[in-house]
Amino acid sequence: MTATADITVQKVANAILVPNAALRFTPPARKDGKKKKRSDGGSVMGKLMPRPPRPQKTSSNNRADTAGTNTNQRVWTLNNGHLVPIPVKTGATDGIMTEILEGDIVPGMELVVSVVSERK
């Protein structure tokens, strides 16, 4: 026999949600010669199965000290054709979307999740 169960562990109402891809995005390197960081893992598998956001480094190496705390991250938006970082504090996630607790994010705001091509 097979059974399916839905278990609600937390319910959040009236939250601003952003796709996890927006939290993973890293802008391409600047044209001043700095090394380019890949935001997608760089491989076919990285594109099919992107990694979750990396935790922020803390002064303590003890994971118990940071358990249950929200991490400070950033998302990016375009303003007059330029990438602009927006610092945010994240909350609950379902693995696809993440709640934003603090930051200058408003519902319907467009966020950058990847770069398709660069202008030359």
C-alpha contacts under 8 A as a table, 3 or more apart, distances in Angstrom:
res1	aa1	res2	aa2	distance
8	T	11	K	7.08
12	V	15	A	6.61
15	A	99	E	6.13
15	A	100	I	7.13
15	A	101	L	7.95
16	I	99	E	5.71
16	I	100	I	5.56
16	I	101	L	7.74
16	I	105	I	7.80
16	I	106	V	7.35
16	I	107	P	6.37
17	L	97	M	5.93
17	L	98	T	5.33
17	L	99	E	4.58
17	L	100	I	6.00
18	V	22	A	6.77
18	V	23	L	7.89
18	V	97	M	5.47
18	V	98	T	5.46
18	V	99	E	6.63
18	V	100	I	7.16
19	P	22	A	5.55
19	P	23	L	7.22
19	P	96	I	6.04
19	P	97	M	4.44
19	P	98	T	6.30
20	N	23	L	5.13
20	N	24	R	6.39
20	N	52	P	7.44
20	N	53	P	7.47
20	N	95	G	7.27
20	N	96	I	5.63
20	N	97	M	5.38
20	N	98	T	6.15
21	A	24	R	5.01
21	A	25	F	6.11
21	A	113	V	5.26
21	A	114	S	7.80
22	A	25	F	5.28
22	A	75	V	5.74
22	A	76	W	7.18
22	A	111	L	6.46
22	A	112	V	5.93
22	A	113	V	4.44
22	A	114	S	7.86
23	L	53	P	6.46
23	L	73	Q	7.02
23	L	74	R	6.38
23	L	75	V	5.47
23	L	113	V	7.83
24	R	39	S	6.53
24	R	52	P	7.17
24	R	53	P	5.32
24	R	54	R	7.98
24	R	113	V	7.65
25	F	39	S	5.37
25	F	40	D	7.81
25	F	75	V	7.30
25	F	76	W	7.68
25	F	112	V	7.22
25	F	113	V	5.56
25	F	114	S	6.27
26	T	37	K	7.05
26	T	38	R	7.04
26	T	39	S	5.13
27	P	37	K	7.74
27	P	39	S	7.56
27	P	83	L	7.74
27	P	115	V	7.84
28	P	36	K	5.68
28	P	37	K	6.48
28	P	38	R	7.41
28	P	115	V	7.93
29	A	33	G	7.62
29	A	34	K	5.94
29	A	35	K	6.01
29	A	36	K	4.31
29	A	37	K	6.73
30	R	33	G	6.69
30	R	34	K	6.27
30	R	36	K	7.77
31	K	34	K	7.21
38	R	41	G	6.07
38	R	42	G	6.08
39	S	42	G	7.51
39	S	114	S	7.73
40	D	43	S	7.65
40	D	46	G	5.60
40	D	47	K	5.77
40	D	50	P	6.15
40	D	51	R	7.86
41	G	45	M	7.87
41	G	46	G	4.51
41	G	47	K	6.87
41	G	50	P	6.94
41	G	51	R	7.70
42	G	46	G	6.00
42	G	47	K	7.24
43	S	46	G	4.93
43	S	47	K	6.39
44	V	47	K	5.16
44	V	48	L	6.28
45	M	48	L	5.01
45	M	49	M	5.74
45	M	50	P	7.68
46	G	49	M	5.23
46	G	50	P	5.00
46	G	51	R	7.29
47	K	50	P	5.73
52	P	95	G	7.94
55	P	71	T	7.10
56	Q	71	T	6.58
56	Q	72	N	7.22
56	Q	73	Q	7.68
58	T	61	N	6.94
60	S	63	R	7.81
60	S	65	D	7.34
62	N	65	D	5.66
62	N	66	T	7.43
63	R	66	T	5.39
63	R	67	A	6.15
64	A	67	A	5.11
66	T	69	T	5.62
70	N	89	K	6.44
70	N	90	T	5.73
70	N	91	G	5.91
71	T	89	K	5.94
71	T	90	T	5.98
71	T	91	G	7.99
72	N	87	P	7.06
72	N	88	V	5.85
72	N	89	K	4.63
72	N	90	T	6.61
73	Q	87	P	5.85
73	Q	88	V	5.39
73	Q	89	K	6.17
73	Q	90	T	7.23
74	R	85	P	6.23
74	R	86	I	5.32
74	R	87	P	4.24
74	R	88	V	5.32
75	V	85	P	5.80
75	V	86	I	5.27
75	V	87	P	6.54
75	V	88	V	7.11
75	V	111	L	6.94
75	V	112	V	7.43
76	W	83	L	6.23
76	W	84	V	5.47
76	W	85	P	4.53
76	W	86	I	5.87
76	W	111	L	5.72
76	W	112	V	5.45
77	T	83	L	5.70
77	T	84	V	5.36
77	T	85	P	6.63
77	T	86	I	7.51
77	T	110	E	6.40
77	T	111	L	4.67
77	T	112	V	5.45
78	L	81	G	5.63
78	L	82	H	5.33
78	L	83	L	4.76
78	L	84	V	5.96
78	L	110	E	7.91
78	L	111	L	7.43
78	L	112	V	7.33
79	N	82	H	5.26
79	N	83	L	6.45
79	N	84	V	6.51
86	I	103	G	6.92
86	I	104	D	6.72
86	I	105	I	7.90
87	P	103	G	5.95
87	P	104	D	7.72
88	V	100	I	6.65
88	V	101	L	7.34
88	V	102	E	5.42
88	V	103	G	4.41
88	V	104	D	7.47
89	K	100	I	5.98
89	K	101	L	5.44
89	K	102	E	4.95
89	K	103	G	6.54
90	T	98	T	6.74
90	T	99	E	5.77
90	T	100	I	4.69
90	T	101	L	5.56
90	T	102	E	7.25
91	G	98	T	6.59
91	G	99	E	4.94
91	G	100	I	5.88
91	G	101	L	5.93
92	A	98	T	5.90
92	A	99	E	5.35
93	T	96	I	7.07
93	T	97	M	5.75
93	T	98	T	4.23
93	T	99	E	6.15
94	D	97	M	5.88
94	D	98	T	6.73
95	G	98	T	7.36
100	I	103	G	7.19
100	I	105	I	7.92
105	I	109	M	6.70
106	V	109	M	5.63
112	V	115	V	7.82
115	V	118	E	7.38
